[in-house]
Amino acid sequence: MSRKTRRQFLEDSMMASAAAVTATGASSLFAAEEAPQSKSPNEKLSVAVVGVKGRGGSHIGAFAGRKDTEITYVCDVDTSYGESRATQIEKRQGRKPKFVQDIRRVLEDPTVDIVTIATPNHWHALAAIWSIQAGKDVYVEKPVSHNVSEGRRIVEAARKYNKICQTGTQSRSNPGMIAAMDYVHSGKIGHCKVARGLCYKARKSIGELGTYDPPKTVDHNLWTGPAPMGPVTRPQFHYDWHWQRDFGNGDLGNQGIHQMDLARWGLGVNQLSNTIISYGGRYAYNDAGDTANTQMVLHDFGDRALVFEVRGLVYDKNLKESSKKYKGSRVGVIFEGTEGYVVMTSYSSGAAFDLEGNKVKEFKGGADHFQNFLDAVRSRDKNDLNADIEDGHLSSALCHLGNISYYSGDRVSQGECLERLQDIETTEDVAATLDRFASHLTDNKVNLAKEKIQLGPLLKFNPKSETFIGNAAADVMLTREYRAPFIVPAAGKV
């Protein structure tokens, strides 16, 4: 198939069907011609980096200049960043990669072995699925999806086309974190009844809600992709999309996905939860953001619970440091057992304590998550991955489920919030968590009596079908309406 013919095939496939599905139910998108995969350990792997501002720079650093990989494409909707990154890569690896704005131009090239994705969240799943369908192995940043259904569709695609797909939760490759998880799993803190993720990370206001021009160097249609097309309503185009729910998932799905993943890993649960409830709000700022900046999520797994706490306001500089942390951690994860607890304060380090708070063991040590991905690409065995796409889906989905409860909530007083929470059967101390939530707001001069709390409903969930039980309105929020031709395939149609 010629380049011109193949390009026409790609574009015609996307426009011809909203679901991009053939009459037999299999996806027609890219399926007509599978790219050859490099299997020889002596052969260079061709890498395309999609999304090169921010985290994409780490992807470039991981693959440029190696003897066994070459970045052959840089893809970004912003020409200013794409062109400059291509020039930087040329200095590092001796050959300049091609720059394109549209990922579909990358996927036309059968010589590309790997696609790495560091786009905004709302593009993660579609970029991953298209790349897998085009015969590429994929490294996709966290969260792997913008909603629950998208993550499962990437898993479906990876299994159908037998491609390696790594999630960008790099703690999974760090020896310090692996040792801590082994310690928890071995029972050395007794039964782990609660895993608590913490994201106490100050975020400033993103500025006034309004109508702004996108940068002239950005193809706004491509940037928007699967999301609804509309005017830019935030002053800072790049990065601040995290705090607008059409594109991002708040800090729960930004920084928090790392700690959510670790909390689930420590609990040893490989499915979604039985019930979910969340409360919070966007406090102190009247800005263009519409995601929570202070939030609590409670997942129940029966005999254990996963709790996530987002504290996003900027503390008074005179506030005691101890008030800005919980058990010594600010952005981390805590495993609370019947005989002790483990506190991880970074991506790779932390310590274990007895019930009296005496330190009994330390954990530390980092590694190269990208190397683990490359090892699995060479071996062609997904079991060699430290963060296979299914792990990425489950941990991302826990964030999304929390947001579904939150967005479905109503505003109540602190007293009513506590009353409703105390009716829930859980191993979590709901009163203590709510107290920390309220204290954070008080420290930031937020009057809860006036502002109130957005409290979501307790949602019952079926982990096997990954759908809600008896709640059609919540089921609708498991996916989204897509904008043609940027449509994530439905179940069974990847």
C-alpha positions in Angstrom: 0.0 0.0 0.0 1.5 3.3 -1.0 1.9 6.2 1.5 -0.8 8.2 -0.3 -3.2 5.3 -0.4 -2.5 4.4 3.2 -3.2 8.0 4.3 -6.5 8.0 2.4 -7.3 4.7 4.0 -6.7 6.0 7.5 -8.8 9.1 7.0 -11.6 7.3 5.2 -11.7 4.7 7.9 -12.2 7.3 10.6 -14.9 9.2 8.8 -16.8 6.2 7.4 -18.0 4.9 10.8 -18.5 6.5 14.2 -17.4 3.2 15.8 -14.8 2.4 13.2 -16.1 -1.2 13.0 -16.4 -3.6 10.1 -19.5 -5.7 9.4 -17.9 -8.5 11.3 -17.4 -6.4 14.4 -13.6 -6.1 14.1 -12.1 -2.6 13.9 -11.1 -1.6 10.4 -8.9 1.2 11.7 -5.2 0.4 10.8 -6.0 -3.3 10.7 -5.4 -3.7 7.0 -1.6 -3.5 7.4 0.2 -4.5 10.5 3.7 -3.0 11.0 6.6 -5.4 11.4 8.0 -5.5 14.9 11.7 -5.5 15.8 12.6 -8.6 17.8 16.3 -8.8 17.5 18.2 -7.5 20.6 20.8 -6.1 18.2 18.3 -4.1 16.1 17.4 -0.5 16.8 13.8 0.1 17.8 12.1 3.1 16.1 10.3 5.3 18.6 7.7 8.0 18.1 7.1 10.4 21.0 3.6 11.8 21.0 3.2 14.9 23.2 6.6 16.4 24.0 5.9 19.3 26.4 6.2 18.4 30.1 6.3 14.7 30.8 7.2 14.1 27.1 10.6 15.5 27.9 11.2 12.5 30.1 10.2 10.2 27.3 12.7 11.9 25.0 15.4 11.5 27.7 14.6 7.8 28.0 15.0 6.9 24.3 17.2 9.5 22.6 20.9 8.7 22.5 20.6 5.0 23.3 22.3 2.4 21.1 19.2 0.3 20.8 16.6 2.9 20.2 16.2 5.9 17.9 13.5 8.6 18.1 12.3 8.8 14.5 9.2 11.0 15.1 8.2 13.8 17.3 4.4 14.5 17.3 2.8 17.4 19.0 -0.2 19.6 18.1 2.0 22.7 19.1 4.5 23.3 16.4 6.7 25.5 18.6 7.4 22.7 21.1 7.5 20.0 18.4 10.1 21.7 16.3 12.3 22.6 19.2 12.2 19.1 20.6 13.2 17.7 17.3 16.2 20.0 17.2 17.2 18.9 20.8 16.9 15.3 19.9 19.1 15.7 16.8 21.9 17.1 19.1 21.6 14.0 21.3 21.2 11.2 18.9 22.9 12.7 15.8 19.8 12.4 13.5 16.8 14.7 13.5 13.4 13.0 13.9 10.5 13.9 11.7 8.1 16.4 13.2 4.3 16.0 12.6 1.3 17.5 14.3 -1.1 14.6 13.7 -0.5 11.2 15.2 -2.2 9.6 12.2 0.8 10.6 10.1 3.1 8.7 12.5 0.9 5.6 12.3 1.1 5.5 8.5 4.8 4.5 8.8 5.2 0.7 9.3 8.8 1.1 10.4 7.8 2.7 13.7 8.0 0.0 16.4 7.0 2.0 19.6 4.7 4.9 20.3 5.0 6.7 23.6 2.2 8.9 24.7 2.4 12.0 27.0 -0.6 13.9 25.7 -3.3 15.5 27.8 -5.5 12.8 29.5 -8.4 13.0 27.1 -6.1 11.8 24.3 -4.4 8.9 26.1 -6.8 6.1 25.3 -7.5 6.9 21.7 -3.8 7.5 20.9 -3.0 4.1 22.6 -5.7 2.2 20.8 -4.9 3.7 17.4 -1.2 2.9 17.9 -1.9 -0.7 18.9 -4.2 -1.2 16.0 -1.4 0.1 13.7 0.9 -2.6 15.1 2.9 -0.6 17.6 3.9 -1.3 21.1 2.9 1.5 23.5 4.1 3.3 26.6 1.2 5.5 27.8 1.3 8.0 30.6 -1.0 8.0 33.6 -3.9 8.0 33.9 -4.2 5.7 30.9 -7.7 6.9 30.3 -10.1 9.8 30.8 -13.0 7.5 31.9 -13.5 3.9 33.0 -14.6 2.4 29.7 -11.5 3.8 27.8 -9.1 2.0 30.0 -10.7 -1.4 29.5 -10.7 -0.7 25.7 -7.0 -0.3 25.7 -6.6 -3.6 27.5 -8.9 -5.2 25.0 -6.8 -3.8 22.1 -3.5 -4.9 23.6 -4.7 -8.4 24.1 -6.4 -8.7 20.7 -3.3 -7.5 18.7 -0.8 -9.0 21.1 1.0 -5.8 21.8 3.1 -4.7 24.7 1.5 -1.8 26.6 3.2 -0.2 29.6 1.6 2.2 32.0 3.7 5.2 33.2 3.4 4.5 36.9 7.1 4.3 37.4 7.0 3.3 41.1 6.2 -0.2 40.0 9.8 -0.6 38.8 11.5 0.9 41.9 13.2 -1.7 44.2 12.4 0.4 47.2 8.7 0.4 46.5 8.8 -3.3 45.5 10.4 -4.1 48.9 7.8 -2.1 50.7 5.0 -3.9 48.9 6.6 -7.3 49.7 6.8 -6.3 53.4 3.1 -5.4 53.4 2.1 -8.5 51.5 4.1 -10.8 53.8 1.9 -9.8 56.7 4.6 -8.0 58.7 2.1 -5.2 59.6 -0.6 -7.8 60.2 -3.8 -7.5 58.2 -3.7 -4.4 56.1 -7.2 -3.0 56.7 -6.7 0.5 55.1 -4.5 1.8 52.3 -4.4 5.6 52.2 -3.2 7.6 49.3 -2.2 11.2 50.0 -2.0 14.1 47.6 -1.3 17.1 49.8 -0.1 19.2 46.9 -0.7 23.0 46.8 -2.2 24.3 43.6 -2.9 27.9 42.8 -6.0 29.3 41.0 -5.8 28.8 37.3 -7.3 32.2 36.6 -10.6 33.7 35.6 -13.1 31.8 33.5 -13.5 33.5 30.1 -12.9 33.1 26.4 -9.3 33.0 25.2 -7.5 32.4 22.0 -5.5 29.2 21.8 -1.8 29.7 20.9 -1.3 30.3 17.2 1.1 27.4 17.0 -1.6 24.9 18.2 -4.0 23.0 16.0 -6.9 23.4 18.3 -9.1 20.8 16.5 -6.4 18.2 16.9 -5.7 19.2 20.5 -9.4 18.8 21.4 -9.7 15.5 19.7 -12.2 13.2 21.4 -13.5 16.0 23.7 -16.3 18.5 22.9 -15.2 21.3 20.7 -15.6 24.7 22.3 -13.8 27.9 23.1 -10.7 27.9 25.3 -12.0 29.1 28.8 -8.7 29.1 30.8 -5.9 31.7 30.6 -3.1 29.2 30.4 -3.7 26.8 27.5 -1.1 24.2 28.4 -1.1 22.2 31.6 -4.1 23.9 33.2 -6.4 21.6 31.3 -5.8 19.2 34.3 -8.4 21.2 36.2 -11.2 21.1 33.6 -13.1 17.9 33.5 -13.6 17.7 29.8 -9.8 17.2 29.4 -8.4 16.3 32.9 -9.3 14.5 36.0 -8.2 16.9 38.7 -5.4 16.0 41.0 -7.0 12.7 41.8 -6.1 11.6 38.2 -3.0 13.8 37.9 -0.6 13.4 40.8 -3.0 11.2 42.7 -3.0 8.3 40.2 0.5 7.4 41.3 -0.6 7.0 44.9 -3.9 5.4 44.0 -1.9 2.7 42.1 0.4 2.1 45.0 -2.5 1.9 47.5 -4.3 -0.7 45.3 -1.0 -2.6 44.8 -0.4 -2.8 48.6 -3.9 -4.0 49.2 -3.4 -6.8 46.7 -6.7 -6.2 44.9 -6.8 -6.8 41.1 -10.3 -5.6 40.5 -12.4 -2.5 41.1 -14.2 -1.9 44.3 -17.6 -3.0 45.6 -18.7 0.5 46.7 -17.5 4.1 46.1 -18.2 7.4 47.8 -16.6 10.8 47.5 -16.9 14.2 48.9 -15.1 17.5 48.4 -15.3 20.8 46.5 -13.4 23.4 44.6 -12.8 25.8 47.4 -11.2 29.3 47.8 -10.9 29.9 44.1 -13.6 31.3 41.7 -11.7 30.4 38.6 -11.8 28.5 35.3 -11.3 25.1 37.0 -14.3 22.8 37.6 -12.5 19.8 39.3 -12.2 19.4 43.1 -9.2 20.8 44.8 -10.1 19.2 48.1 -11.5 15.7 48.0 -11.9 12.4 49.7 -12.6 9.1 48.0 -13.5 5.9 49.8 -13.4 2.5 48.0 -14.6 -0.6 49.9 -13.3 -4.0 49.0 -15.1 -5.9 51.8 -12.5 -6.6 54.6 -10.3 -3.6 53.5 -10.6 -0.1 52.3 -8.8 2.2 50.0 -9.0 5.9 51.0 -7.7 8.8 49.0 -7.2 12.3 50.3 -6.6 15.4 48.0 -5.6 18.6 49.8 -4.9 21.1 47.1 -5.0 24.6 48.6 -2.0 26.7 49.3 -1.3 26.7 53.1 -0.5 29.8 55.1 3.3 30.0 55.3 3.1 30.3 59.0 1.3 27.0 59.5 3.2 24.3 61.3 4.8 21.8 59.0 3.1 18.9 60.9 -0.2 20.3 59.9 0.7 19.9 56.2 1.4 16.2 56.5 -0.1 13.0 57.7 2.2 10.5 59.5 5.1 12.3 57.9 3.9 12.0 54.3 2.6 14.7 52.1 2.4 13.0 48.7 2.6 9.3 49.4 0.8 6.3 50.6 0.2 4.7 54.0 -0.7 1.1 54.7 -2.4 0.7 58.1 -2.2 -2.8 59.5 -3.3 -4.5 62.7 0.4 -4.8 63.9 2.0 -1.8 62.4 2.1 0.5 59.4 4.2 1.5 56.4 4.6 5.0 55.2 6.0 5.7 51.7 6.9 9.3 51.3 8.2 9.3 47.7 8.1 7.1 44.5 10.8 4.8 45.9 11.4 5.4 49.7 9.7 5.1 53.0 9.7 3.1 56.2 7.8 0.6 58.3 6.7 1.3 61.9 5.2 -0.6 64.8 2.0 0.4 66.4 3.9 2.7 68.8 5.4 4.6 66.0 8.9 3.1 66.2 10.7 2.7 62.9 11.5 -0.9 62.2 12.7 -0.9 58.6 13.5 1.5 55.8 12.9 1.1 52.0 14.7 2.9 49.2 15.9 2.5 45.7 14.9 3.6 42.2 15.1 2.1 38.7 14.4 2.7 35.1 10.7 2.1 34.2 11.4 2.7 30.5 14.0 0.0 30.5 11.5 -2.5 31.9 9.2 -1.5 28.9 12.0 -2.1 26.4 12.9 -5.5 28.0 9.3 -6.6 27.5 9.2 -5.3 23.9 12.2 -7.5 23.2 10.9 -10.5 25.0 7.3 -10.1 23.5 6.0 -11.2 27.0 3.5 -8.8 28.7 4.3 -10.7 32.0 7.7 -9.0 31.9 6.1 -5.6 32.4 6.1 -4.1 35.9 3.0 -2.0 35.0 1.0 -3.8 32.3 -1.9 -1.8 30.9 -4.5 -3.7 32.9 -2.8 -2.4 36.1 -3.0 1.0 34.6 -6.7 0.6 33.8 -7.7 -0.6 37.3 -5.8 2.2 39.1 -7.0 4.9 36.7 -10.6 3.6 37.0 -10.5 3.9 40.8 -9.8 7.6 40.3 -12.6 7.9 37.7 -15.1 6.1 39.9 -14.4 8.5 42.8 -15.0 11.4 40.5 -18.3 9.9 39.3 -19.6 9.8 42.9 -18.3 13.4 43.5 -19.9 14.8 40.4 -23.2 13.1 41.2 -23.3 14.7 44.7 -25.3 17.4 46.4 -24.1 20.1 48.8 -24.5 19.4 52.5 -23.3 20.7 55.9 -20.3 19.1 57.6 -22.7 17.6 60.2 -24.9 15.9 57.5 -21.8 14.7 55.7 -20.6 13.0 58.8 -24.0 11.5 59.5 -24.2 9.9 56.1 -20.7 8.6 56.2 -21.2 7.0 59.6 -24.0 4.9 58.1 -21.4 3.2 55.8 -19.9 -0.1 56.9 -16.2 0.3 56.4 -12.9 -0.3 58.1 -12.0 3.4 57.6 -12.4 5.9 60.4 -14.6 8.3 58.5 -14.8 10.8 61.3 -11.0 11.3 61.5 -10.7 11.6 57.7 -13.5 14.2 57.5 -11.8 16.1 60.4 -8.6 16.3 58.4 -10.6 17.5 55.4 -12.3 20.2 57.4 -9.0 21.3 59.2 -7.3 21.8 55.8 -10.1 24.1 54.8 -10.1 26.0 58.1 -6.3 26.5 57.8 -7.0 28.1 54.4 -9.8 30.3 55.8 -12.6 28.4 54.0 -15.9 28.7 55.9 -17.5 25.3 55.6 -20.7 26.6 57.2 -21.1 28.8 54.1 -19.4 26.8 51.4 -20.7 23.3 52.5 -19.4 20.0 51.1 -20.4 18.3 47.9 -21.2 14.8 49.0 -21.6 12.1 46.4 -23.9 9.1 46.8 -22.6 5.7 47.9 -22.4 3.8 44.5 -22.6 0.0 44.4 -20.4 -1.5 41.7 -20.0 -4.8 40.0 -16.2 -5.3 39.5 -16.7 -8.2 37.0 -18.8 -6.3 34.6 -17.3 -2.9 35.5 -20.7 -1.3 35.7 -22.8 0.1 38.5 -25.5 -1.8 40.2 -29.0 -0.4 39.6 -27.8 3.1 38.6 -28.2 3.8 34.9 -27.3 7.5 35.4 -23.9 6.6 36.9 -23.3 4.0 34.1 -23.6 6.9 31.6 -20.6 8.5 33.2 -18.4 5.4 32.6 -17.8 6.7 29.1 -18.5 9.9 27.2 -19.9 11.2 23.9 -17.1 11.3 21.3 -16.5 13.8 18.5 -16.0 12.2 15.1 -13.6 11.1 13.9 -11.9 10.9 17.3 -14.0 8.1 18.6 -12.8 5.5 21.2 -14.3 2.2 20.1 -17.1 0.5 22.1 -16.6 -2.8 24.0 -15.8 -5.6 21.7 -15.1 -3.4 18.7 -11.4 -2.5 19.0 
